[in-house]
Amino acid sequence: MRHREAKIQGVSDLLRLLKKHVTPADVVWFRGQSDSRWGLVPSLARDAGKHLAKEGAIYKRFVQNATQLMTQAPTDEWDWLFVMQHHRAPTRLLDWSEGPLVALFFATFDSSKDRDDAAFWCLDPIALNTKANVSFAYELELPSFRDRALENYLPSRVDPKSPMNPVAAIGPRPTKRMAAQMGTFTVNHSVHEPIEALYDTKHVWKYIIPKDKKARIRAELQHLGYSTLTLFPDIDEVAELIKKEYLK
């Protein structure tokens, strides 16, 4: 990996490490995972990829049953995939954030995982794309999900006989949740090796959050104004926070 693993025991440790490893000119994305043993693999490709052949069936069934529940249904495949990812249906998308504290929150907020060390991942999306032969005249430009470069990553276009590596892409943030989480994505084609194992691995690195420091970091993030309502801005979360605050 680009940098050696380091430990984060508090928000100040994260800031120190980012100042050391990231310059203001760098494009870096972040992802928090509550178990440090998990690799960077999208939900549909987990379990040794045994569910990948079902992608078409999953997509069609989701569209069939979700359309009636939406005030305005998506009109293309990418928008449907974003909705599926938003509601935790299995896809070839993997969530990232442009906000490091967002990733730190997701690494630590689930107290049921406090028996496991967490991971805070950093990705250089430009380096990942360059190695996947996706580049532009402006070196820091990232593909959009509307670009031709990503057409072959659509469920209806993926050809396992012509495998392509994961790429990093940006797109609209049509929901309050995606905007709050400063969301971006990597998307797999038919290569499902963990992103951290691809190429020379210099496009990615991670920090470890010891399990006994998770509660401390949650408290620090709360002092900084990060809560479930911050990142999941909806009425149900307003009610859940009230229960936590007043029905202890």
C-alpha positions as CSV (number, residue, x, y, z in Angstrom):
1,M,0.0,0.0,0.0
2,R,1.1,3.6,-0.4
3,H,1.7,4.1,3.3
4,R,2.2,1.8,6.2
5,E,-0.8,1.0,8.4
6,A,-1.1,3.4,11.3
7,K,-3.5,3.5,14.3
8,I,-6.2,6.1,14.9
9,Q,-7.0,6.5,18.6
10,G,-8.9,9.8,18.2
11,V,-9.9,12.5,15.7
12,S,-6.5,14.3,16.3
13,D,-4.6,11.2,15.2
14,L,-6.6,11.2,11.9
15,L,-5.9,14.8,11.3
16,R,-2.2,14.3,12.0
17,L,-2.0,11.4,9.6
18,L,-3.9,13.1,6.8
19,K,-1.6,16.2,7.1
20,K,1.3,13.8,6.7
21,H,0.0,11.8,3.8
22,V,-2.3,14.1,1.9
23,T,-1.6,17.5,0.4
24,P,-4.3,20.1,-0.4
25,A,-3.7,19.4,-4.1
26,D,-4.4,15.7,-3.8
27,V,-7.7,14.1,-4.7
28,V,-8.4,11.5,-2.0
29,W,-11.6,9.6,-1.1
30,F,-12.3,7.9,2.3
31,R,-14.3,4.9,3.5
32,G,-14.9,3.6,7.0
33,Q,-15.5,-0.1,7.7
34,S,-16.4,-1.3,11.1
35,D,-14.3,-4.5,10.7
36,S,-10.7,-4.1,9.7
37,R,-10.7,-7.6,8.2
38,W,-13.1,-6.7,5.4
39,G,-11.7,-6.0,2.0
40,L,-12.8,-3.3,-0.5
41,V,-15.4,-5.4,-2.4
42,P,-18.9,-4.3,-3.3
43,S,-21.9,-6.1,-1.8
44,L,-22.8,-8.1,-4.9
45,A,-19.3,-9.5,-5.3
46,R,-18.9,-10.7,-1.7
47,D,-19.1,-14.4,-0.8
48,A,-16.6,-15.2,-3.5
49,G,-18.7,-13.6,-6.1
50,K,-21.3,-16.3,-6.1
51,H,-24.2,-13.8,-6.5
52,L,-22.9,-12.0,-9.5
53,A,-24.8,-14.1,-12.0
54,K,-28.0,-12.9,-10.3
55,E,-27.4,-9.2,-11.0
56,G,-29.9,-9.0,-13.8
57,A,-32.6,-10.7,-11.9
58,I,-31.9,-8.6,-8.8
59,Y,-32.0,-5.4,-10.8
60,K,-35.3,-6.3,-12.6
61,R,-37.0,-7.3,-9.4
62,F,-36.0,-4.2,-7.6
63,V,-37.3,-2.0,-10.5
64,Q,-40.6,-4.0,-10.6
65,N,-41.4,-3.5,-6.9
66,A,-39.8,-0.2,-6.1
67,T,-41.4,1.9,-8.9
68,Q,-44.8,2.0,-7.2
69,L,-43.2,3.3,-4.0
70,M,-41.5,6.3,-5.6
71,T,-43.0,9.7,-6.5
72,Q,-40.6,9.9,-9.4
73,A,-38.9,6.8,-10.7
74,P,-35.5,6.9,-12.3
75,T,-35.3,6.8,-16.1
76,D,-31.9,5.1,-16.6
77,E,-29.8,2.2,-15.3
78,W,-27.3,4.3,-13.3
79,D,-30.0,6.2,-11.5
80,W,-31.7,2.9,-10.6
81,L,-28.4,1.5,-9.3
82,F,-27.9,4.6,-7.1
83,V,-31.4,4.0,-5.6
84,M,-30.6,0.4,-5.1
85,Q,-27.3,1.3,-3.3
86,H,-29.1,3.9,-1.3
87,H,-31.5,1.3,0.0
88,R,-28.8,-1.3,0.6
89,A,-29.7,-3.6,-2.3
90,P,-26.7,-5.6,-3.6
91,T,-24.8,-3.8,-6.4
92,R,-21.4,-3.5,-7.9
93,L,-21.0,-0.1,-6.4
94,L,-18.9,0.7,-3.4
95,D,-19.5,3.8,-1.4
96,W,-16.8,6.4,-0.7
97,S,-16.8,9.9,0.7
98,E,-14.9,13.1,0.1
99,G,-15.3,13.8,3.8
100,P,-12.8,12.1,6.2
101,L,-15.0,12.6,9.2
102,V,-17.9,10.9,7.4
103,A,-15.7,7.8,6.9
104,L,-14.6,7.9,10.5
105,F,-18.2,8.0,11.6
106,F,-19.1,4.9,9.5
107,A,-16.1,3.1,10.9
108,T,-17.2,3.6,14.5
109,F,-20.9,4.4,14.8
110,D,-22.1,0.7,15.1
111,S,-21.5,-0.1,18.7
112,S,-22.4,-3.8,18.1
113,K,-19.1,-4.1,16.3
114,D,-17.0,-2.8,19.2
115,R,-15.4,-6.2,19.6
116,D,-13.6,-5.7,16.2
117,D,-10.9,-3.2,15.1
118,A,-12.2,-0.9,12.4
119,A,-10.5,0.3,9.2
120,F,-10.3,3.8,7.7
121,W,-9.5,3.5,4.0
122,C,-8.0,6.2,1.8
123,L,-8.2,5.9,-2.0
124,D,-6.4,7.9,-4.7
125,P,-9.2,7.7,-7.4
126,I,-7.0,9.3,-10.0
127,A,-4.3,6.6,-9.6
128,L,-6.9,3.8,-9.6
129,N,-8.4,5.1,-12.9
130,T,-5.0,5.7,-14.5
131,K,-4.2,2.1,-13.9
132,A,-7.6,1.1,-15.4
133,N,-6.7,3.1,-18.5
134,V,-9.4,5.8,-17.7
135,S,-7.9,9.3,-18.0
136,F,-8.6,12.8,-19.4
137,A,-6.8,15.8,-20.8
138,Y,-7.0,17.4,-17.3
139,E,-5.1,15.0,-15.0
140,L,-7.4,15.5,-12.0
141,E,-10.7,14.9,-13.9
142,L,-12.8,12.0,-12.8
143,P,-15.4,10.2,-15.0
144,S,-19.0,10.8,-14.5
145,F,-21.5,8.0,-14.6
146,R,-22.9,9.7,-17.7
147,D,-19.5,9.4,-19.6
148,R,-19.0,6.9,-22.4
149,A,-16.0,5.5,-20.5
150,L,-18.4,3.9,-18.0
151,E,-21.1,2.6,-20.4
152,N,-19.7,-0.9,-20.4
153,Y,-20.0,-1.0,-16.6
154,L,-23.8,-1.0,-16.8
155,P,-25.6,-4.2,-15.8
156,S,-27.0,-4.6,-19.3
157,R,-23.5,-4.1,-20.9
158,V,-21.1,-6.0,-18.7
159,D,-19.3,-8.6,-20.7
160,P,-17.4,-11.1,-18.5
161,K,-15.4,-12.2,-21.6
162,S,-13.9,-8.7,-21.7
163,P,-13.0,-8.1,-18.1
164,M,-12.3,-4.5,-16.9
165,N,-10.9,-3.4,-13.5
166,P,-12.8,-1.2,-11.0
167,V,-12.9,2.6,-11.7
168,A,-13.7,5.6,-9.5
169,A,-16.5,7.9,-10.7
170,I,-18.6,10.8,-9.6
171,G,-22.2,11.6,-10.3
172,P,-25.2,13.7,-9.2
173,R,-26.2,13.6,-5.5
174,P,-30.0,13.6,-5.9
175,T,-30.8,12.7,-2.3
176,K,-30.2,14.6,0.9
177,R,-28.4,11.5,2.2
178,M,-25.9,11.4,-0.7
179,A,-25.2,15.1,-0.3
180,A,-24.8,14.9,3.4
181,Q,-22.4,12.0,3.1
182,M,-20.4,13.7,0.2
183,G,-20.8,10.4,-1.6
184,T,-18.7,9.1,-4.5
185,F,-18.3,5.5,-5.8
186,T,-16.1,2.9,-7.2
187,V,-17.8,0.5,-9.6
188,N,-16.7,-3.0,-10.5
189,H,-17.0,-4.6,-13.9
190,S,-16.1,-8.3,-14.0
191,V,-12.9,-8.1,-12.0
192,H,-13.8,-8.5,-8.3
193,E,-10.4,-8.8,-6.6
194,P,-10.4,-6.4,-3.6
195,I,-9.4,-2.9,-4.7
196,E,-6.5,-2.9,-2.1
197,A,-5.0,-6.0,-3.9
198,L,-5.0,-4.6,-7.4
199,Y,-1.9,-3.5,-9.3
200,D,1.0,-2.4,-7.1
201,T,-1.5,-1.4,-4.3
202,K,0.0,2.2,-4.3
203,H,-3.4,3.7,-5.0
204,V,-4.8,2.9,-1.5
205,W,-3.9,2.8,2.1
206,K,-5.6,2.3,5.5
207,Y,-5.5,3.2,9.1
208,I,-6.6,0.9,11.9
209,I,-9.0,2.0,14.7
210,P,-8.5,-0.2,17.8
211,K,-11.7,-1.6,19.1
212,D,-11.2,-0.1,22.5
213,K,-11.0,3.4,20.9
214,K,-14.3,3.3,19.0
215,A,-16.4,4.7,21.9
216,R,-14.0,7.6,22.4
217,I,-14.1,8.5,18.7
218,R,-17.9,8.4,18.7
219,A,-17.9,10.8,21.6
220,E,-15.5,13.1,19.8
221,L,-17.5,13.1,16.6
222,Q,-20.6,13.9,18.6
223,H,-18.9,17.0,20.0
224,L,-18.1,17.9,16.4
225,G,-21.7,17.7,15.4
226,Y,-21.6,14.3,13.7
227,S,-24.7,12.2,14.4
228,T,-26.9,9.8,12.5
229,L,-29.1,12.7,11.7
230,T,-26.2,14.6,10.1
231,L,-25.6,11.8,7.7
232,F,-29.1,10.3,7.4
233,P,-31.2,13.5,7.3
234,D,-34.8,12.2,7.4
235,I,-37.7,12.3,9.8
236,D,-37.3,8.8,11.1
237,E,-33.8,9.7,12.3
238,V,-35.1,12.8,14.0
239,A,-37.4,10.5,16.0
240,E,-34.6,8.0,16.8
241,L,-32.3,10.7,18.1
242,I,-35.1,12.0,20.4
243,K,-35.5,8.5,21.8
244,K,-31.7,8.3,22.5
245,E,-31.6,11.8,24.1
246,Y,-34.8,11.7,26.2
247,L,-35.6,8.0,26.9
248,K,-32.3,6.9,28.4
